[in-house]
């Protein structure tokens, strides 16, 4: 990761989030060694392991595993993209890989808050729906995720009272 600015970034509670709010992560440069190392351990398919073999596939060249792209997205979100108090806790979602990530790509994640919903049964938390898009340096989307996240509410001692 090239930018770890999030360590000092203010962490946000449900009460701090609003529909339309946007966050952009730091960037990550992806290289062939990373792609191959991930593939060897988790997704050992020819189009992730060998440039020559990959040219004969639908990808036409070496491509990162979609799971590698998803894992990088998570890391970028956690370290610099989505400063949620208590961490990013998923409760479901949908994802897709519109384009492959390739060696030399520089990835960043752009996230938008779509919904903020306090829980009626658990007043200490709520659900936030976000849409995250991981893009390369050309602006091409390589991973999209719409996720529901469990986000804590601000404790009463930490700020103004929440309305009923």
FINUMI-964622 format. One record per residue (C-alpha): residue in three letters; y, x, z. Coordinates in Angstrom, 2 decimals. Layout:
<recs>
ALA:Y:X:Z
...
</recs>
This chain:
<recs>
UNK:0.00:0.00:0.00
UNK:3.37:1.35:-0.91
UNK:5.56:-0.56:1.52
UNK:4.73:-1.39:5.11
UNK:8.07:-2.98:5.98
UNK:6.41:-6.02:7.56
UNK:5.49:-4.26:10.80
UNK:9.02:-4.90:12.08
UNK:9.48:-8.18:10.19
UNK:10.07:-11.26:12.31
UNK:6.94:-13.40:12.58
UNK:7.47:-17.07:11.81
UNK:6.20:-20.17:13.59
UNK:5.57:-23.54:11.96
UNK:9.03:-24.58:13.18
UNK:10.62:-21.76:11.14
UNK:9.04:-22.78:7.83
UNK:10.44:-25.19:5.25
UNK:9.29:-26.58:1.91
UNK:10.56:-24.38:-0.92
UNK:10.86:-21.26:1.22
UNK:9.71:-18.17:-0.71
UNK:8.31:-14.79:0.26
UNK:7.60:-11.71:-1.86
UNK:5.29:-8.92:-0.73
UNK:5.58:-5.20:-1.22
UNK:3.65:-3.80:-4.18
UNK:0.33:-2.04:-4.61
UNK:-0.61:0.31:-7.45
UNK:-4.15:-0.28:-8.63
UNK:-6.09:2.59:-10.17
UNK:-9.52:3.08:-11.70
UNK:-10.94:4.81:-8.61
UNK:-10.09:1.80:-6.41
UNK:-11.57:-0.64:-8.92
UNK:-14.82:1.29:-9.22
UNK:-15.14:1.93:-5.45
UNK:-14.74:-1.77:-4.64
UNK:-17.15:-2.75:-7.40
UNK:-19.81:-0.28:-6.29
UNK:-19.79:-1.81:-2.83
UNK:-19.20:-5.50:-3.51
UNK:-19.39:-6.49:-7.21
UNK:-21.47:-3.97:-9.21
UNK:-21.04:-5.37:-12.71
UNK:-20.52:-3.17:-15.79
UNK:-16.99:-4.42:-16.53
UNK:-15.91:-3.27:-13.04
UNK:-17.80:0.02:-13.00
UNK:-17.64:1.69:-16.40
UNK:-14.79:1.77:-18.94
UNK:-17.09:2.26:-21.95
UNK:-19.45:-0.55:-20.92
UNK:-16.47:-2.79:-20.11
UNK:-15.10:-2.46:-23.67
UNK:-18.15:-4.37:-24.95
UNK:-17.52:-7.33:-22.60
UNK:-15.20:-10.32:-22.64
UNK:-12.66:-8.16:-20.75
UNK:-12.44:-5.51:-23.50
UNK:-11.94:-2.81:-20.86
UNK:-12.22:-2.03:-17.18
UNK:-11.14:-4.94:-14.97
UNK:-10.89:-5.25:-11.21
UNK:-13.30:-7.64:-9.54
UNK:-11.64:-10.97:-8.85
UNK:-12.72:-10.51:-5.24
UNK:-10.94:-7.14:-5.18
UNK:-7.79:-8.85:-6.46
UNK:-8.18:-11.55:-3.80
UNK:-8.68:-8.92:-1.06
UNK:-5.59:-7.01:-2.22
UNK:-3.66:-10.28:-2.19
UNK:-4.67:-10.84:1.42
UNK:-3.70:-7.32:2.42
UNK:-0.30:-7.61:0.74
UNK:0.27:-10.97:2.43
UNK:-0.68:-9.67:5.87
UNK:1.27:-6.43:5.65
UNK:4.43:-7.59:3.91
UNK:4.29:-10.99:2.26
UNK:3.81:-13.88:4.63
UNK:4.97:-13.16:8.19
UNK:3.08:-15.88:10.07
UNK:2.92:-15.62:13.86
UNK:-0.66:-15.02:14.97
UNK:-1.85:-14.00:11.50
UNK:-2.82:-15.82:8.33
UNK:-5.54:-18.29:9.28
UNK:-6.96:-20.19:6.34
UNK:-8.32:-23.72:6.51
UNK:-9.27:-24.11:2.84
UNK:-7.81:-23.85:-0.59
UNK:-8.24:-23.37:-4.33
UNK:-7.96:-20.19:-6.35
UNK:-8.16:-18.87:-9.91
UNK:-7.93:-15.64:-11.89
UNK:-5.81:-16.35:-15.01
UNK:-5.83:-12.69:-16.15
UNK:-7.75:-9.58:-15.09
UNK:-6.11:-6.89:-12.96
UNK:-6.49:-3.49:-14.61
UNK:-6.08:0.19:-13.79
UNK:-2.38:1.02:-13.72
UNK:-1.29:-2.46:-12.68
UNK:1.26:-2.71:-9.89
UNK:0.59:-5.92:-7.97
UNK:2.86:-8.02:-5.77
UNK:2.44:-11.48:-4.28
UNK:4.97:-14.29:-4.51
UNK:4.44:-17.20:-2.12
UNK:6.11:-20.59:-1.85
UNK:5.81:-23.08:1.02
UNK:4.67:-26.43:-0.43
UNK:4.10:-28.48:2.73
UNK:4.73:-28.15:6.47
UNK:2.87:-30.64:8.65
UNK:2.85:-30.57:12.47
UNK:-0.45:-31.69:13.97
UNK:-0.45:-35.01:15.82
UNK:-3.54:-34.17:17.85
UNK:-2.77:-30.47:18.50
UNK:0.94:-30.16:19.36
UNK:0.70:-26.36:19.58
UNK:0.08:-25.98:15.81
UNK:0.27:-27.48:12.38
UNK:-0.77:-27.00:8.78
UNK:1.21:-25.29:6.08
UNK:0.25:-25.42:2.41
UNK:1.30:-22.40:0.38
UNK:0.98:-21.38:-3.24
UNK:0.60:-17.65:-3.72
UNK:0.61:-15.91:-7.05
UNK:-0.35:-12.27:-7.48
UNK:1.45:-10.77:-10.47
UNK:1.32:-7.44:-12.23
UNK:4.30:-5.35:-13.33
UNK:4.61:-7.43:-16.52
UNK:4.89:-10.65:-14.52
UNK:1.42:-11.81:-15.59
UNK:-0.50:-13.80:-13.01
UNK:-3.80:-12.16:-12.03
UNK:-4.66:-14.40:-9.06
UNK:-3.40:-17.75:-7.80
UNK:-4.17:-19.33:-4.49
UNK:-3.13:-22.65:-3.01
UNK:-4.14:-22.52:0.63
UNK:-3.88:-24.58:3.77
UNK:-2.99:-22.41:6.75
UNK:-3.14:-23.09:10.48
UNK:0.22:-22.01:11.92
UNK:1.23:-22.08:15.60
UNK:4.30:-23.96:16.79
UNK:6.95:-22.16:18.76
UNK:6.18:-22.27:22.49
UNK:8.75:-24.31:24.41
UNK:9.90:-21.22:26.34
UNK:10.67:-19.35:23.06
UNK:13.36:-21.61:21.68
UNK:14.86:-25.05:21.34
UNK:12.73:-28.03:22.18
UNK:10.68:-29.63:19.42
UNK:11.46:-33.28:18.88
UNK:8.82:-35.92:19.63
</recs>
